[in-house]
């Protein structure tokens, strides 16, 4: 299961990373978990905010176009520098046929620009970051400049100073990856949006080290299709 893989990764980091880095990880994790995402995030029954963005291939995509084909699974992705995001995208890629078989499209949305892996490599990012990066996935990854759409979903937070320091020590240049200096990122929420544009199911973790499992998503899709 995805969350077990995340827990295993957390334990491995605690074993292999220097104490200073581990302390910064835990400090930032606590600060982020104290934020009020659950109260302000879009919920089942709300209308999903419309969007029109470009994917990793420079192609324009919009909510209406996805919903014309069926329900949409929309997951918010912090960036290629985030090991838990990479575990999540790989898990979803490995199970994409299950999601498609439930009648849905899957889309990830991120403030990160296309070509992030090349930017990371050029900046000399730490091997721990590069080794976990997922180079390609069989679904759209949409670029959400400045996290505007994530903001409309009520998911945006400013990366705490502890995690900015951490990324700096790992040679991860977030301003180059995102193309701005806002340090605005989405909580890694996942939504199922019905063909009517209404949010049918949501997973808002308020904890970037917890993610929606494929089984949860597929169950929500089946319930949505049955309605």
Buried (B, 14 or more C-beta within 10 A) or exposed (E): EBBEBBEEBBEEBEEEBEEEBBEBBEBBBEBBBEBEBBEBBBBEEBEBBEBEBBBBEEEEBEBEEBBEEBBBBBBBBBBBBBBBBBBBBBBBBEBBEBBBEBBBBBBBBBBBBBEBBEBBEEBEBBEBBBEBBBEEBEBBBBBBBBBBBBBBBBBBBEBBEBBBBBBEEBBBBBEBBBBBEBBBBBBBBBBBBBBEBBBBBBBBBBBBBBBBBBEBBBBBBEEBBEE
